[in-house]
């Protein structure tokens, strides 16, 4: 199932189109497209969209592997939801990164 969502950040950094997917317990792959500035931002935005859809988010846990494909050129990355949550809950290395994490946490909590 593919959902499309694109909300590029304002701030001078160019966003990339990212396709984020995960396989649920039944072996079904769920995919969403987002515009993001980083791997972690893409993962958060995708989780927010999966959460919004309801049925897809039910299969997401801390061990869920998220596959992030950046286009173009196509580059793929994987991380667990647990690693994403650890990064999101840690302090940013700069005021800008800390502000971004606060914004992303709020985005994930909205849904």
Backbone bond lengths (Angstrom), bond angles and torsions (degrees), N, CA, C in turn:
res aa  C-N    CA-C-N  psi(-1)  N-CA   C-N-CA  omega(-1)  CA-C   N-CA-C  phi
1 X - - - 1.438 - - 1.526 107.57 -
2 X 1.321 118.77 132.33 1.459 122.66 -178.14 1.525 109.18 -119.92
3 X 1.339 115.03 128.09 1.454 122.54 174.11 1.523 106.86 -114.06
4 X 1.308 118.91 143.57 1.465 121.23 179.04 1.519 109.86 -112.20
5 X 1.321 116.25 133.39 1.459 122.63 177.59 1.513 107.55 -151.32
6 X 1.303 118.12 130.89 1.458 120.32 -179.98 1.515 109.03 -140.23
7 X 1.318 116.36 115.58 1.454 121.75 -179.90 1.517 108.82 -139.14
8 X 1.336 118.31 79.41 1.445 119.80 -177.09 1.525 112.25 -64.83
9 X 1.316 114.85 145.52 1.460 121.95 178.03 1.511 110.49 -68.76
10 X 1.290 117.71 142.91 1.459 121.17 170.81 1.510 106.85 -92.22
11 X 1.283 118.26 133.39 1.445 119.36 179.41 1.514 112.69 152.66
12 X 1.299 118.09 15.23 1.441 120.19 173.70 1.518 115.51 87.58
13 X 1.314 118.99 -11.07 1.456 120.55 179.18 1.514 107.09 -95.00
14 X 1.331 115.83 130.76 1.461 117.43 -178.29 1.518 110.26 -76.14
15 X 1.296 115.70 134.58 1.455 122.07 179.42 1.517 109.54 -88.91
16 X 1.324 115.29 150.11 1.454 121.20 177.81 1.520 108.81 -111.29
17 X 1.328 116.05 148.26 1.445 120.69 174.02 1.520 107.90 -75.10
18 X 1.333 116.51 126.77 1.463 121.48 -177.65 1.527 109.01 -127.24
19 X 1.325 116.22 135.99 1.461 121.74 173.24 1.519 106.74 -105.69
20 X 1.329 116.51 119.52 1.467 122.27 -177.43 1.522 107.36 -113.05
21 X 1.332 115.86 131.42 1.456 119.36 -178.45 1.523 111.06 -139.95
22 X 1.337 114.46 161.00 1.463 121.30 172.34 1.519 107.90 -149.73
23 X 1.332 115.89 156.07 1.458 121.61 177.88 1.517 108.22 -104.38
24 X 1.340 117.04 127.16 1.462 120.46 -179.32 1.535 110.38 -83.16
25 X 1.314 116.47 178.96 1.456 122.21 -176.93 1.517 113.92 -60.76
26 X 1.325 117.39 -24.15 1.464 121.67 179.01 1.524 111.85 -88.54
27 X 1.344 116.68 1.65 1.456 120.47 179.66 1.511 114.45 85.48
28 X 1.329 117.56 7.81 1.463 121.60 179.01 1.519 109.12 -85.02
29 X 1.320 116.51 131.68 1.457 121.80 178.52 1.522 108.99 -92.39
30 X 1.329 116.26 127.37 1.467 122.97 177.66 1.525 107.10 -109.61
31 X 1.332 117.57 134.55 1.457 122.51 -176.06 1.525 110.26 -133.81
32 X 1.325 115.43 142.29 1.458 121.51 174.62 1.525 107.52 -136.75
33 X 1.324 117.43 146.61 1.467 122.21 176.17 1.518 108.71 -105.98
34 X 1.331 116.01 132.77 1.464 122.29 179.05 1.515 109.18 -138.59
35 X 1.313 117.04 159.76 1.460 122.44 171.32 1.517 106.94 -103.50
36 X 1.335 116.90 127.85 1.456 120.19 -176.03 1.518 110.90 -147.94
37 X 1.346 114.64 160.98 1.451 121.84 179.47 1.525 112.70 -96.08
38 X 1.342 116.96 -13.98 1.459 120.00 -177.75 1.524 110.24 -151.34
39 X 1.311 115.42 166.24 1.460 122.09 177.38 1.523 110.85 -58.12
40 X 1.337 116.94 -47.12 1.453 120.69 -177.49 1.523 112.13 -68.60
41 X 1.315 116.96 -37.53 1.462 119.40 176.95 1.525 110.00 -64.01
42 X 1.323 117.56 -42.36 1.462 120.96 177.74 1.524 110.47 -59.51
43 X 1.333 116.70 -42.51 1.462 121.01 -179.59 1.529 111.18 -64.30
44 X 1.332 117.57 -43.86 1.469 121.18 179.51 1.529 110.70 -64.11
45 X 1.322 117.12 -46.97 1.460 120.18 -179.44 1.524 110.71 -61.85
46 X 1.332 116.66 -39.34 1.464 120.40 178.50 1.523 110.81 -66.05
47 X 1.345 117.35 -44.83 1.462 119.67 178.57 1.526 111.16 -59.95
48 X 1.328 116.34 -38.44 1.472 120.01 178.07 1.525 110.08 -62.10
49 X 1.330 116.97 -40.72 1.464 120.57 179.18 1.524 111.18 -70.22
50 X 1.333 117.60 -41.25 1.466 120.31 176.47 1.526 109.97 -61.32
51 X 1.343 115.80 -41.19 1.460 120.79 179.73 1.531 110.36 -62.82
52 X 1.331 115.67 -40.42 1.466 120.85 178.90 1.528 111.37 -61.34
53 X 1.336 116.14 -36.70 1.463 119.46 -178.27 1.522 111.76 -73.25
54 X 1.329 117.60 -20.45 1.458 121.52 175.93 1.508 114.27 80.99
55 X 1.316 117.59 -69.17 1.457 120.00 -173.97 1.522 112.67 -65.19
56 X 1.310 118.49 -36.49 1.463 120.36 -179.35 1.526 111.26 -71.87
57 X 1.325 117.36 -35.46 1.470 121.05 -176.01 1.516 112.03 -69.35
58 X 1.326 117.84 -23.99 1.461 121.53 -178.42 1.528 111.40 -59.07
59 X 1.311 118.26 -27.23 1.460 121.99 -179.29 1.515 114.10 -89.95
60 X 1.327 118.96 7.08 1.465 122.53 -175.94 1.521 110.46 -97.54
61 X 1.328 116.25 127.52 1.456 122.61 175.84 1.521 108.95 -136.16
62 X 1.322 117.24 -179.93 1.467 119.89 -176.52 1.519 113.07 -64.89
63 X 1.328 118.28 -23.53 1.466 121.06 178.42 1.526 112.96 -91.21
64 X 1.323 117.37 -1.93 1.467 121.07 179.45 1.524 109.07 -63.13
65 X 1.332 116.13 129.88 1.461 121.30 178.14 1.525 109.37 -91.66
66 X 1.309 115.44 123.19 1.464 121.69 176.97 1.521 108.32 -97.72
67 X 1.307 116.77 130.02 1.457 121.33 176.00 1.516 107.39 -103.61
68 X 1.330 116.56 123.74 1.465 122.04 -178.87 1.523 108.05 -114.10
69 X 1.326 116.43 118.49 1.464 122.02 178.44 1.521 107.47 -111.28
70 X 1.334 115.89 119.57 1.468 122.36 -179.35 1.524 107.90 -95.08
71 X 1.337 115.89 134.08 1.463 120.43 -178.51 1.509 110.69 -128.51
72 X 1.259 122.42 155.02 1.439 127.30 -41.49 1.513 110.22 -83.14
73 X 1.252 126.43 162.20 1.454 121.89 -12.98 1.524 109.30 -69.41
74 X 1.297 116.96 153.50 1.456 121.65 -175.90 1.521 110.98 -68.04
75 X 1.343 115.14 123.39 1.457 123.51 176.81 1.523 106.62 -136.93
76 X 1.334 117.40 134.71 1.466 120.35 -177.80 1.522 110.84 -115.36
77 X 1.336 116.76 143.01 1.463 124.43 178.38 1.519 107.70 -137.43
78 X 1.331 117.26 155.16 1.459 121.56 174.97 1.516 109.47 -133.90
79 X 1.336 116.68 144.12 1.452 122.92 174.31 1.513 107.84 -152.54
80 X 1.329 116.19 158.58 1.460 119.70 177.76 1.520 109.31 -89.58
81 X 1.318 115.81 156.72 1.461 120.81 177.00 1.531 109.01 -62.45
82 X 1.327 117.73 -36.23 1.470 121.29 177.96 1.522 112.09 -59.74
83 X 1.342 116.94 -43.90 1.468 120.50 177.98 1.524 110.63 -64.83
84 X 1.317 116.24 -38.98 1.464 120.51 177.14 1.520 110.39 -62.02
85 X 1.340 117.52 -45.57 1.463 121.32 179.81 1.538 110.82 -62.53
86 X 1.325 117.26 -40.34 1.473 120.65 177.42 1.519 110.53 -60.62
87 X 1.335 117.44 -45.96 1.460 121.43 179.53 1.524 110.14 -63.71
88 X 1.319 116.76 -44.28 1.456 121.69 -177.21 1.526 111.68 -63.59
89 X 1.331 117.60 -34.70 1.464 122.13 -178.39 1.529 113.60 -86.78
90 X 1.332 117.49 -8.21 1.469 120.04 178.58 1.528 109.84 -83.32
91 X 1.326 115.92 163.77 1.468 121.07 177.24 1.518 109.91 -74.82
92 X 1.320 115.70 145.88 1.456 120.31 176.35 1.511 110.65 -74.49
93 X 1.330 115.80 153.91 1.472 120.58 179.28 1.521 112.36 -77.50
94 X 1.318 116.50 -14.81 1.464 121.43 178.98 1.527 107.68 -142.93
95 X 1.326 117.36 162.79 1.468 119.04 176.55 1.533 111.96 -57.74
96 X 1.326 116.78 -36.93 1.466 120.18 -179.83 1.526 110.65 -65.12
97 X 1.349 117.32 -44.48 1.460 120.53 179.14 1.526 110.71 -66.04
98 X 1.330 117.53 -38.63 1.462 120.67 178.63 1.528 110.36 -63.61
99 X 1.316 116.82 -42.66 1.474 120.66 178.44 1.527 110.51 -63.43
100 X 1.322 116.89 -40.12 1.464 120.89 178.77 1.526 110.44 -62.76
101 X 1.350 117.01 -42.03 1.466 120.69 179.69 1.528 110.93 -64.27
102 X 1.319 117.13 -40.33 1.467 120.74 177.61 1.535 109.37 -60.85
103 X 1.321 116.60 -46.05 1.463 121.49 179.46 1.524 111.09 -61.39
104 X 1.331 117.18 -43.58 1.452 120.75 -179.93 1.520 112.47 -67.64
105 X 1.346 117.39 -38.31 1.471 120.49 176.33 1.530 110.11 -62.24
106 X 1.332 116.18 -42.83 1.465 120.30 178.57 1.520 110.64 -63.12
107 X 1.320 116.03 -40.18 1.470 120.88 179.52 1.529 110.95 -60.88
108 X 1.319 116.07 -42.55 1.458 120.77 -178.90 1.535 111.15 -70.42
109 X 1.331 117.53 -33.49 1.452 121.81 -179.08 1.524 113.07 -78.03
110 X 1.329 118.46 -20.78 1.472 122.76 -178.08 1.517 112.22 -62.54
111 X 1.292 117.68 -32.08 1.474 121.03 -172.21 1.486 112.02 -91.10
